[in-house]
Every structure is written in C-alpha cells, then in structure tokens.
C-alpha cells in the first residue's frame, strides 16, 4: 500500500465510509475486533457500538434484573462451603490448635501460608485501580471495579487466619496497641505487629477507594429505582407477606450509600480530585504491604528466610497471583453474563496475560537468585535448605509443583494465540493460583521442618481441619464476590463511557476523530460524565 494507491480498507476509512470502530468485527485474525494492530486505528475498548444509554442499562441491569439461572445454585454452593469452614473454625476454637498438623518444629504451616496467599490475591485490585489509573491506562476501566472488590474480599479471608492461629482467639484484640488492665503492650519491633498496621491500613484505603468509585453508579441505581416508583403504581414486592416494593428498598439503600450525589459539576470535580488522591495513596501500599508481610520471614535468622530478596520477590509474586485470580473470576463471568464480553474484551485478557508473563519471569528470576545467594554467601545451612530441603527431600514434589505452575506454565503467553485464547488463559491462571499457594507452603514448611539437629526433624502433614478451613475461605470469597456481582455495579459506568469514541469532542459518527486520530481529548471524562447524568 502507498499513499497514491491505498488499499480498500484504508481508502474507505479516509473517505468516512468505514464501519464504526466500536462495531464488533469477528475475524480469525483480529478476534473480537479489539486486537487490531493498525497504527491508524485505535482498537475499541467497548464492543458492538454501545451508546451511553445502553452502557447504563446493561451495567445497571446486572443489579436490577433477576440473576441468571446458574447464580443461585452457585451462591448456595459457595455459601454452604463457607458455612462448613465456619463450623471447622468453631471446632478449632473449642478444641484448640492441636487439631492442626502443627508440631514443635513446624509451628507455622497452613495458617500463615493461607494468610500470605490471600494477601497476595488482593494486590491485583490495587494495582489495576491505582497504578494503572495514575498511568492513565484506559483498558483498566472494565476490570478495575471487580478487581477492587476482589481485594476487599481477599483481605477479609486473609484476616481470618492471624485471628485463629494465636491459640486464644478471644484475646486477638491484644494484637492491637490498646491499653489494657495488665499494661501488656505489643512489641512494636516485631514484624508481626507491622503486619497488623500494614494490613489494616491496606484494607481501609482499599475499601475507601472501592466505595468512593461506586458512589456515582449507586446514585444512578437510586435514581432509576425512584423513577420506576414514580412511573408504575405497582411493581415487584419483597415477599407476599411483606408488601414492600423492591424498588423502594433499592431507592432507600442506594440513596443512603450514594451520600446525596446529584451529578453536579462540583460533585464530579471533588470526586475526580479525591479519586486521584486515593490512587496516589494506594500506589505505595502495593509495594509496602507485601514487603512488610515478607519481613515476617526476612527479619528472622532461619536459613531460607533470612534474605533481602524477599520484599521485591513477594511483591512480584503477589501481583502475579492477583492477576491470575482476576482472570479466574472474569473469564467465567464473561461467558455466563449477557453482554459482559462487550466490556471485558480479548484485549483486556491479553493485557493481563502479558502482566502474568512479566511477573512470572520476575518470580522465576527470584527463585534462581535464591540458589545463587545461598551459594555465594557461603552459608552451608542456607544452601542445604535449597538443595536438600526444597529441590530434593520429602517436599521436593511441592517445590517442583511450584516451579512447573509459576515458571513454566506462563511461558505459553509468548504466543499471541495463547494470550487471546480464553481457555488457555483460564488454565494458566488456575495453575498459577495453585503454584502461588505452593510457593508460600514451600517457603514456610521446608525452612522449618529440618532444624540444625537431626533429632529436631519433623514432617508436617495437614489434618482435615487444616484443609476444610482453607476450603471454607474460598467459599467465603466466592460468596462475597457473587453478592457483589448481583447487588452492586460491576463496572464503573462513567469510566466505560469515557472510553467510548463518542466521548471525544472530535468524534464524527464513524468512530473517527478529525485531526486527532482516534485519541480522546482531555475533556473525554467530562463528556462522559455529562452523558452519564443524562442517561442514568
């Protein structure tokens, strides 16, 4: 193709006859239309040429309409598993932590493994929401709300394990620096107390960030419920014996949660400033929280733990496992929810697969450096941990499971075909989730089960109580996520509208900008906000 003899597609586009860029273009090469590799075309981030009003109706419809048929069985299954886990926690509290597989040598195992695992899962939400927001990455808009919710729920699951592993669970409040009758204060020099401050700060800021981002969408749901109440004299009621209309409950609940939001210019201005401030606060939390969690190990003198590589290693691993969990949740939702694939496109999945590949290579590098540092440091006991306790020994199967899942499986993402195959991405995300749990298990157990004297060597094997409490935490996580999908806005409506071509003042109706390509101006968000006010 030359400037004198352009091909037909380019000629049609320049002449204004091209199909809108937001229209779904199914093609064996470009997939759903978002994988276009043409510098003259900006791939759409929302498919099927959705209008502002359609975006509002679809997103609000997930919360307003009856759930899909699969939702209730899935919810009841997850809730049942969560209740089963709760029963085993109750049994643990009544009987004592002797019901776990812990012993004198391996005094940390599944409890702390699960704590670190769940804290890591929550990292992708903060990364997607805060860091990608600061870098103005528009592709985050369809996945940030779900990732933020996942962060909150993962932190709830993580907080369970420090609370129940202390033996006297009713005294867990003494972990916090609260004055008490015995004047027993926590040890402020202990990284275990640093955990309390780091995780509680992380949970608070993440909750504020998630909730504040939902306020405009909650106001939209409030106003739509109020409008239906005014238009219709009758409507669905809560129960036959409780003649209260569902929309009345929605209007009051969403009205309370939306804090008097009126879609005014002043509200939008304050909202955008506050959102940016919270994004700035959240960004260092991504680095600090899991770094502090790693100090639980790195500040000790236990061979296999006492290393300076742990903070960056743990942060990379947390982002790695967190993005895998986002993919595990969104790929099934994309297939099961109507119109979900219009917002979570193949480009979103490909971008997350690239991040999984990048962080997987960082984690693999850290695995290799652990061996190098142990050899270079000349510490025989440190080297024995890696050679005799991990690469070999009775837990070698766990170590090589970790390597296979975390280092080898993501390598298929060098292929674009694999990055854009939802089945391949889902399988790798599942393997990475398994591998990241085994990583924490290997770090903790293999460093403890063989001390300096062979007489102190003990094996750890989990009991049914260990296993069922962990399984129950997954039930809690899925229960909360399913409730979120049903009752709260899954997508940020105004942010989705901001990435539509018609949000640009240079849009010509064909998905093209005049003189500005397909880029969006700095006024895109205000245009989308105005449209949100009219279409909500």
Secondary structure as GFF3:
##gff-version 3
##sequence-region A 1 536
A	DSSP	alpha_helix	8	14	.	.	.	ID=ss1
A	DSSP	alpha_helix	52	64	.	.	.	ID=ss2
A	DSSP	alpha_helix	69	95	.	.	.	ID=ss3
A	DSSP	three_ten_helix	97	99	.	.	.	ID=ss4
A	DSSP	alpha_helix	110	121	.	.	.	ID=ss5
A	DSSP	alpha_helix	123	126	.	.	.	ID=ss6
A	DSSP	pi_helix	127	131	.	.	.	ID=ss7
A	DSSP	alpha_helix	132	134	.	.	.	ID=ss8
A	DSSP	three_ten_helix	138	142	.	.	.	ID=ss9
A	DSSP	alpha_helix	144	164	.	.	.	ID=ss10
A	DSSP	three_ten_helix	169	175	.	.	.	ID=ss11
A	DSSP	alpha_helix	191	231	.	.	.	ID=ss12
A	DSSP	beta_strand	237	239	.	.	.	ID=ss13
A	DSSP	beta_strand	242	245	.	.	.	ID=ss14
A	DSSP	alpha_helix	246	257	.	.	.	ID=ss15
A	DSSP	alpha_helix	265	298	.	.	.	ID=ss16
A	DSSP	alpha_helix	310	336	.	.	.	ID=ss17
A	DSSP	three_ten_helix	340	342	.	.	.	ID=ss18
A	DSSP	alpha_helix	346	376	.	.	.	ID=ss19
A	DSSP	alpha_helix	380	384	.	.	.	ID=ss20
A	DSSP	pi_helix	385	390	.	.	.	ID=ss21
A	DSSP	alpha_helix	396	403	.	.	.	ID=ss22
A	DSSP	pi_helix	404	408	.	.	.	ID=ss23
A	DSSP	three_ten_helix	409	414	.	.	.	ID=ss24
A	DSSP	alpha_helix	416	419	.	.	.	ID=ss25
A	DSSP	alpha_helix	422	448	.	.	.	ID=ss26
A	DSSP	three_ten_helix	454	456	.	.	.	ID=ss27
A	DSSP	alpha_helix	464	487	.	.	.	ID=ss28
A	DSSP	alpha_helix	493	498	.	.	.	ID=ss29
A	DSSP	three_ten_helix	501	503	.	.	.	ID=ss30
A	DSSP	alpha_helix	524	535	.	.	.	ID=ss31
###
